[in-house]
Amino acid sequence: MIVITGKTNSSPKQAVIRHKDFAKRLAVACENSPQAPAGHGRQIWLKNQLEAQFNEPVSREAVRKWFAGEAKPKPQMMSLVARALGVDEAWLSIGSTPNITVSEKKLRNILASGAANMVAAQIQLAGGSVAFPEEESVGVDLDTIVKGRRKTVAARPGVASGAFRVSLPLKVGAAIIVVPTDTPTVYRFFNVPSSIMESEGKVRGEYMEIDCEFVADRLIAGSHEVPEIVNFTEIDGVVQSHKAKK
């Protein structure tokens, strides 16, 4: 007698993606890390970094699940992953901006909106055109055309004296800081060039932080003077030594 046994066909178990947003932030952090390689090489690179920097062994499968959104690191490991990538732990873990209350965030948003509107007005008065970009543009406030050249613009409020910190998007055509003066209706405008952003910016995920300070009527970031915009047809701005020659 011949007995035929059959196996029931069962579809492979589908992975459950519980942490899709974390996986996106992890990908952004790797994309903006100057050390991380492209593509799948990031996974083994991150595994090696955790072991080399912190003597923290982790399996390839665990790292794969992080990048796939199937799992996320435990709190202690999350801290090490953030340090390895040079990003803020709170942002990487839950997508939040660190060290800021709800009321502070509301006030900051109001001030940032005011700074953007003021820059938009200056550009329009200089003969340029301005549009407000889609919300997908992280940290970008304006899409402008000045003298036939298109630039994205991020506008941030500053202070007239002492030290302060600004948060800027990683990629933007012009990063403008709007600073009040002793005259309530008069403001100064400074454009942080990409060279200063690269040398002085501290990457915090999808944005960077730059510490600025007024010294002898000049805006300084690290050891660099930030150019001041004296005419919005020349949005790049000039430093004090160049202004003196004009």
PyMOL commands that set and color helices and strands:
alter all, ss='L'
color gray80, all
select helices_A, chain A and resi 20-32+41-54+60-68+75-85+89-94+102-125+194-200+240-245
alter helices_A, ss='H'
color red, helices_A
select strands_A, chain A and resi 129-131+142-146+149-157+163-169+174-180+187-192+202-203+207-215+218-221+224-225+228-229
alter strands_A, ss='S'
color yellow, strands_A
deselect
rebuild
show_as cartoon
